[in-house]
């Protein structure tokens, strides 16, 4: 069914005014053009949607059902258009942030809490997503700003927040827990719990193992780092995570050991569309950077 917004808007207007004359005036078309649009819509939906009684228009039973759906779509599209115009002019009263899971549970809420004091009338929303989904959300306008790894899209900007590196995480009772550094050959036999594919940490781990001529195939695969950490904490295995996770989820039972030869670094930053310029985005940037600076005083490998 190839129905356009213009047709839906025309149908909704006609249904609400019950007059071809008034509806045509409201949507700025001739009555004959409106009539043709409704005839085409009837063919496309294989339904009789309206009927004439004298000079007035009434919806059929099917027409009333279709009206509810059409009205919903038209309202949503018009709201999106208004929001988008407000967003582009800097008057949008909301901020949507698409972010990596680890940042959603830590630094992002802290930044939002600070901003709500300065902007009490703003609404803030966080979307937990994977790297590729974050880039898509920002590019397609579902999110105002993203927090992730550098995007492979020339239409998006990337501003570095910090760099972290991959670590082997195990329980304090694990044989490798006493080590200061490990190589990839050391951890391949022990990292039996892994993050699912599509996660930036898994992608980096796979790349490092491949460079070492090894294949990473964890026995247990989970979707969230919180699940993985819970399993390691209960001595169900070991895994590969980042130094960011180590800093954000300090636990006396868990040991995070840097993996070297090579060190796998990951860049984390702010992602925006190139034409985006809003004061609230700039404020969020500065506020988040303050919390990053406080949290990660030293994430380098000595």
N, C-alpha and C positions, 0 to 999 in steps of 0.2 A: 504494500500500500504506500504509494508515493504522495503523501499528503503534506502540503506546505504549511508553515506558520500563518501565512497570509490567508489561506483558506480557513484554517481553524479560527483565526481572529474574526473573519467575516461571518462564519457560522455562529460563533458565540454572540457577536453583536446583533445579528439578525434574530437569534433566539431571545435575546433580552429586550429588544425594541419591538419585536413582532411586526416590523414594517420594513419593506424593501427600501422605501424612500428615506426613512430616518437612518437605517443601517448604512445605506450607500453614502449618505452625507458624512456619517461618523468616520467611516474608513476611507473617505475621499476617492470613491470610484463611482462610475455611472450605475444606474439600476440594471441596465442590460449586462454590464460586466459582472455585477454581483450575482445576477441570475445564472450566468454561465458558470461562475465559480461553484454555485450550489449544485448545478446539474452535474458538473464534473465530480464533485465530492460524493454525490449519490452513487455515481458509477463506480468510483474508487472503493467505496465502502460496501457496495452491493446492497444498499439499503435505502428505503424511503425515509428521509430524516425529517422533512417538513411537509405540511399540507396547508393549502389556502382555504380560508373561510371568509368570503367577502374580501375586504381589504387587509385583513389581519392574517398573520402567519402563526401557526401552531406547530409544536413539535409532536411527532408520532411517539409511540412508546420507545422505539429504538432510538429516535432522535433525542429523547430525554436522557437515555443512558449515555449516548455519545456526547451530549452536551456536558455532562459531568466530567468526562475524561478530557474533552477539548478545553474546558474552562481551566482545569488543573494545569494542563500543559501551557496554555497561554499565560496564565498568571505567573507560573514559574519562569518562563522565558522573559516576561516583562520585568519581573523582579530582578532577574540576573542582569538584564540590560541596565536597569537603574543602579544596581550595586556596582556594576562594572564602570559606569560613567562616574559615579561617586569615587570609586577606587582610583581611577585615572586622574581625577581632579584633586585628590588628596582629602576628600571629605567623607570617606567611608568609615563608618563607626565600628568596624570589626577587624580582627586580624586572625587569619588562619595560617597555622604553622604546620607544615609536613616535616616530620623528623624521624631520624633513626630511633629505634626502641630505647636504646640506652640513654639518649639525651631527653627523651620524653618523660622518663621517670626520675630525672634529676635536675639538670641545669635549666631546661626550658620552663618548668613550673616556677622555679625561683625567679627567673627573669619576668615572667608574667605577673607574679605576685608584686614585684616592685612597680611594674608599669601600671597595675590597677590602682595604685595610690595616686599616680599622676593623671591617669585617664580613667576615672571611675565610670564614665558613660560608655566606654568601649567594651565590646564582648570579645573574648579570646577563645580560640578553639585549636586543639592539637590533634593532628592525624598521625598515628603511628604507621609508618610504611617502610618498605625496603627501598634500596638505593634507586633503582629504575623507576619505581612508583613515585618517589619524591620528585624526581626530575619531571615526570609527566604531569603531576599535579600542579607544579609551578608553571610549567609551559602552557598548560591548558586552562589556567586560571582558577583551579579549584583551591589552590593555596596561594597566599600572598608571598610567602617566603618558605624556603626549604633549608633543612640542615642535613647535610650528607657529604658524600665524596664528590670530587670534580665531575661535572656532567659532560657528556659527549654531545653537546648541543651548542652551536654557535649563537643561538638566541638567548642563552642563559649566562648570567654573570656568576662568578664564584669568588668569594672572599674568604681566605684561609682563617680559621679560628685557632687550630692547633694541629699537631701531628701526634699520633700514637703509634704503638708497635705491637706486634703479636707476642703473646706469652703462653707458656704452658701452665695451665691451672690444675692443681691437684690438692688432695687433702694433706694435711700436715703429717699424716702417718704414711704417706706414699714414699717409696724408696727414693724417688727423685726430688723430694721436697727439700733436701739439704743442699741441692746444687744452686749455684749463683747464676749460671748461664747454661743453656742447652743448645744443641744443634738439631737440625731437622731429623737426622738419622736416629738421635736419641729418643725423640718423642713419637715417632711413627708407630712404635709398638705399644705405646701407652695411651695415646689420645683416642680412646674408644667411643667417646661421646662427641658428636659434632653438631654444629648449627646447620640447618637445611640450606640447600643451594639457593642462590639468589641474595643471600646475606653477604655484605661486603667482607666480613671476616672470613667466611667460608671461601669466597673467591680468592682472597689473598693467601689463605692456607693452601688451597689447591695449587696455586701458582708456585708457591715456595717448594712444595713437595715435588712438583713436576720438574722444577729446575734442578732439584737434587736427584732426579731419576727415580722418584718414589711415587706410589699411588696412594692417595688418602681415601680410605673407605671405612669410616667409622661404623661401628656395630649399631650404635643407637644414634638416631637423628632427631633433633628437637627444633622447634620453631623460635623459641624465645630464650634469651640468655638467662632469665630468671629461673626457668625450668632446668636449664643446664647447671646453673650454680647450685640449685637445690639437690640435684643428683650427685654432684661432686661433694657437696657438704655432707651427704649421707654415705659417702664412700662407695658409690656405685660406679665410679670410673673417673677418668680425667679428660681434659679437653683443651682446645686452643681458643683463647679469647684475646682481648686487647688490654693494653695498659690503662686505657680509659675505664674499663670495667673494674680493674683492680683498684683504681682510685675511688670510684663511686660506690663500690660494694666491698669495702674492707671487712674482713672476717678473720678472726684469729685461727679458724680451722682451715682456711684456704691459703695456698701458696701460689703466687703468680711469679713465674720464672721467665725472664726474657729468652727468646729463641734467636740465636745468631747464626751467622754463616749461611745465608745472608739474613740480616735483620729486615723484616717486612714492615715498612712504615705505611701508615694510612693517613691521608690528609682529610680533615673534617672542616667544613666551612659553610658559609651562608650562601644560598642559591636564590637568585631573583631573576625575573625577566629584565632584559636590558632597558626597556622603556619605563620600568617601574621607578617611581620616586614619590615616596610618602613619608611624612615626618614620623609616623608611628613605626615604620619599618626601620628607619635610622635609629630611633630610640631603642627599639628592640635589639638592634645590632650592638649598640653601645652597652646596654644593660647585660646582655648575654656575655659579651666579652669581659665584663667586670667579674662575673661569676666564674668564667673559664679561668681567668687569671688567678682567682682565689683558690679554685679547686686544684688546678694543675700547676703547682709551683715548680715542679721538676718531673718531667716525664721522659727525660733522656736516658740513654743507656751509658753508664760510665765504663 
